[in-house]
Structure formats: structure tokens, C-alpha cells
């Protein structure tokens, strides 16, 4: 089995992400209330809704255009730090996708790696600081390890990537905030899961589930 995403699949995933973050908006807001402004869910919902609206009725958009131009729409709609970070991440993922009309797991690894590096650079953040990185990076590590081993069972590999991202999000309960407004609420953050890390895990889960179901 060789799992790939074509242009329409990427479009479908972006639309599903809009629905997913609409459904999880209040949950993410509640998590963010404990460590920040309480608007993370709203920002993610607005951002992906804008992406979904942008790609609507534009059947000729390439994967690169959907990610890069969609990222700009995300940033304009979200109006927060996460908007800038997601724009940077989607732009680099789009660059990594290049002119491909079909992307496989190796391509997704390169795209995720680019997105992570963009977030680290733009957000001046590192692993272990209670951010979206703390779910995205474990997911990337699991993907890299599986591909290095040959990834004979791609469905099992994707499951391991999802589980690694979810476990990474859970580990943020043990971390102290290192960047952003959350640094002001260290005591409030103790034992709480980071909403950004939850969002990262949700995105990886959405892509992974789509891949396995469509494959």
C-alpha cells in the first residue's frame, strides 16, 4: 500500500480542519483560559474557516497555493500570534510541497519539518516550552523513524505518528511555559495541557485519519 494525497485530498483535509476546529473551539478556549487569554480555540476556528472559504470555488488551486495563500488568509482572520505562526508553518509546508500534484509520506515529512522549523524561527521558541511544537515534533520523529525502517505497514506508521503527537501534547502538563503570555501564568499552567499542543495533535490526527481511510 502506498498512501498519497492528491490536490483534492488536501482540499478535503483543509475543509475538515475547519469543521474540526469549529467543533473543538470551546474546548480549546477553556484550556487557554487557564494559561492565557482564552481565545486559542476562537483563533484556530477563525483561521481554518478563512482557509476553507478561500479555497471554496477555486478548483484550480495547487497544493502549494492552497497552503501558502491559505496561510495568509488564516493569519488575517485569526489576528493573533497563532495566526502568524500558522501562516509561517503553512507557507513553508507549501514550499516543501512545490509543484507536486501528489504527495506521499516522505513529502509529508519534509512539509512537517519545514512547518516546525518555521514556527521555531518565527516564534523564537524551542521544544519543551509548552507550545504547538511539543506535539508536532514528536509526530515528526515518529514519521521519520517509521520511514527509516521502511514503513512496510503505512497504516501502523500513521497510527504511531498520531499517538506520538497526542503523547507529546499530554507531556506539556509537566512543562513550564517558556514563550508568550503563558510565561506570566506559570503556576496556573502547572498540570494543565497546552492548548496549542492539543491543536497540533488534532491537525496530525486529522491528516493521519484521512490518509488511512482514503487509502
C-alpha positions as CSV (number, residue, x, y, z in Angstrom):
1,X,0.0,0.0,0.0
2,X,1.2,3.4,-0.8
3,X,-0.7,6.2,0.8
4,X,-0.7,9.5,-1.1
5,X,-2.7,12.8,-1.0
6,X,-3.7,14.4,-4.3
7,X,-4.8,18.0,-4.7
8,X,-8.5,17.3,-4.0
9,X,-7.4,15.4,-0.9
10,X,-5.5,18.4,0.5
11,X,-8.6,20.5,-0.2
12,X,-10.8,18.0,1.7
13,X,-8.4,17.9,4.6
14,X,-8.4,21.7,4.9
15,X,-12.2,21.7,4.9
16,X,-12.3,19.0,7.5
17,X,-9.9,21.0,9.7
18,X,-12.3,24.0,9.5
19,X,-15.0,21.7,10.8
20,X,-12.8,20.1,13.4
21,X,-11.7,23.4,15.0
22,X,-15.3,24.7,14.9
23,X,-16.2,21.6,16.9
24,X,-13.3,22.0,19.3
25,X,-13.4,25.8,19.7
26,X,-14.9,25.9,23.1
27,X,-12.7,23.1,24.5
28,X,-9.6,24.9,23.3
29,X,-10.8,28.2,24.7
30,X,-11.3,26.6,28.1
31,X,-7.8,25.2,28.1
32,X,-6.4,28.5,27.1
33,X,-8.4,30.3,29.8
34,X,-6.2,28.5,32.3
35,X,-2.9,29.7,30.8
36,X,-3.6,32.7,28.6
37,X,-6.3,34.9,27.0
38,X,-8.8,32.1,26.5
39,X,-9.1,32.7,22.7
40,X,-7.0,30.0,21.2
41,X,-9.9,28.0,20.0
42,X,-11.6,31.0,18.5
43,X,-8.4,31.9,16.6
44,X,-8.0,28.4,15.2
45,X,-11.6,28.3,14.2
46,X,-11.5,31.7,12.5
47,X,-8.2,30.8,10.8
48,X,-9.3,27.5,9.3
49,X,-12.7,28.8,8.4
50,X,-11.0,31.5,6.4
51,X,-8.8,28.9,4.7
52,X,-11.9,26.9,3.8
53,X,-13.7,29.9,2.5
54,X,-10.7,30.9,0.4
55,X,-10.3,27.6,-1.4
56,X,-14.1,27.3,-2.0
57,X,-15.0,27.7,-5.7
58,X,-11.3,27.8,-6.7
59,X,-10.8,24.3,-8.2
60,X,-7.6,25.2,-10.0
61,X,-5.6,25.9,-6.8
62,X,-2.5,23.8,-6.4
63,X,-1.4,22.2,-3.2
64,X,1.3,24.8,-2.8
65,X,-1.2,27.7,-3.4
66,X,-3.8,26.2,-1.0
67,X,-1.2,26.1,1.8
68,X,0.7,29.3,1.1
69,X,-2.2,31.6,0.1
70,X,-4.4,29.8,2.6
71,X,-1.9,30.6,5.3
72,X,-2.2,34.3,4.6
73,X,-5.9,34.0,4.9
74,X,-5.5,32.2,8.3
75,X,-3.3,35.0,9.6
76,X,-5.6,37.8,8.5
77,X,-8.6,36.1,10.1
78,X,-7.0,34.8,13.3
79,X,-5.4,38.1,14.3
80,X,-3.2,36.6,17.0
81,X,0.2,35.1,17.5
82,X,-1.0,31.7,16.4
83,X,-2.1,33.3,13.1
84,X,1.4,34.4,12.4
85,X,2.8,31.0,13.4
86,X,0.3,29.1,11.3
87,X,0.9,31.4,8.3
88,X,4.7,30.7,8.6
89,X,4.1,27.0,9.0
90,X,1.7,26.7,6.1
91,X,4.0,28.8,3.9
92,X,7.0,26.5,4.5
93,X,4.8,23.4,4.1
94,X,3.7,24.8,0.7
95,X,7.2,25.5,-0.4
96,X,8.2,21.9,0.5
97,X,5.2,20.6,-1.5
98,X,6.5,22.5,-4.5
99,X,4.7,21.8,-7.8
100,X,3.7,18.3,-6.8
101,X,0.1,17.2,-7.6
102,X,0.5,14.2,-5.3
103,X,2.3,13.9,-2.0
104,X,3.3,10.8,-0.1
105,X,4.6,10.2,3.4
106,X,8.2,11.3,2.6
107,X,6.8,14.6,1.2
108,X,4.6,15.0,4.3
109,X,7.7,14.5,6.4
110,X,9.5,17.3,4.5
111,X,6.5,19.5,4.8
112,X,6.1,19.0,8.5
113,X,9.8,19.5,9.1
114,X,9.6,22.8,7.2
115,X,6.5,23.9,9.2
116,X,8.2,23.1,12.5
117,X,11.3,25.0,11.7
118,X,9.2,28.0,10.6
119,X,7.4,28.0,13.9
120,X,10.6,27.8,15.8
121,X,12.2,30.6,13.9
122,X,9.2,32.9,13.8
123,X,8.1,32.2,17.4
124,X,11.6,32.2,18.8
125,X,10.6,29.0,20.6
126,X,12.1,25.7,21.4
127,X,10.9,22.2,22.3
128,X,9.7,21.8,25.9
129,X,8.3,25.3,26.3
130,X,4.6,24.3,26.1
131,X,3.8,25.2,22.5
132,X,2.4,23.6,19.4
133,X,5.9,22.3,18.8
134,X,5.6,19.8,21.6
135,X,3.0,17.7,19.7
136,X,4.2,18.4,16.1
137,X,7.8,17.4,16.7
138,X,7.1,14.0,18.4
139,X,4.8,13.3,15.4
140,X,7.6,14.2,13.0
141,X,10.1,12.0,14.9
142,X,7.7,9.0,14.7
143,X,7.2,9.6,11.0
144,X,11.0,9.8,10.4
145,X,11.6,6.7,12.4
146,X,9.0,4.7,10.5
147,X,10.2,5.8,7.1
148,X,13.8,5.0,8.1
149,X,12.6,1.4,9.0
150,X,11.0,1.0,5.6
151,X,7.4,1.7,6.6
152,X,6.1,-1.6,5.3
153,X,2.8,-1.1,7.2
154,X,1.9,2.5,6.5
155,X,-1.3,2.4,8.4
156,X,0.6,1.3,11.5
157,X,3.1,4.0,11.0
158,X,0.4,6.7,10.7
159,X,-1.1,5.4,13.9
160,X,2.2,5.7,15.7
161,X,2.6,9.3,14.4
162,X,-0.9,10.2,15.8
163,X,-0.1,8.6,19.1
164,X,3.2,10.3,19.4
165,X,1.6,13.7,18.8
166,X,-1.1,13.0,21.4
167,X,1.5,11.8,23.9
168,X,3.6,14.9,23.2
169,X,0.6,17.1,24.0
170,X,0.0,15.3,27.2
171,X,3.6,15.8,28.3
172,X,3.0,19.6,28.3
173,X,1.3,19.1,31.6
174,X,4.8,18.6,33.0
175,X,6.4,21.6,31.3
176,X,6.6,25.3,32.2
177,X,5.7,28.0,29.7
178,X,8.8,29.5,28.0
179,X,7.3,31.9,25.5
180,X,4.3,34.2,25.0
181,X,1.8,35.3,27.5
182,X,1.7,31.9,29.2
183,X,5.0,32.8,30.9
184,X,3.0,35.1,33.2
185,X,0.9,32.3,34.4
186,X,3.4,29.6,35.4
187,X,1.5,28.4,38.4
188,X,-1.8,28.3,36.6
189,X,-0.2,26.2,33.8
190,X,1.1,23.6,36.2
191,X,-0.5,20.2,35.4
192,X,-2.6,21.7,32.6
193,X,-2.3,20.6,28.9
194,X,-1.2,23.3,26.5
195,X,-4.0,24.2,24.0
196,X,-1.5,24.9,21.2
197,X,-0.1,21.4,21.6
198,X,-3.6,20.0,21.5
199,X,-4.2,21.8,18.3
200,X,-1.0,20.3,16.8
201,X,-2.2,16.9,17.8
202,X,-5.6,17.5,16.3
203,X,-4.1,18.5,13.0
204,X,-1.9,15.5,12.8
205,X,-4.7,13.2,13.7
206,X,-7.0,14.7,11.0
207,X,-4.4,14.2,8.3
208,X,-3.5,10.7,9.5
209,X,-7.1,9.6,9.7
210,X,-7.8,10.9,6.3
211,X,-4.8,9.1,4.8
212,X,-5.7,5.7,6.3
213,X,-9.4,6.0,5.5
214,X,-8.8,7.1,1.9
215,X,-6.1,4.5,1.4
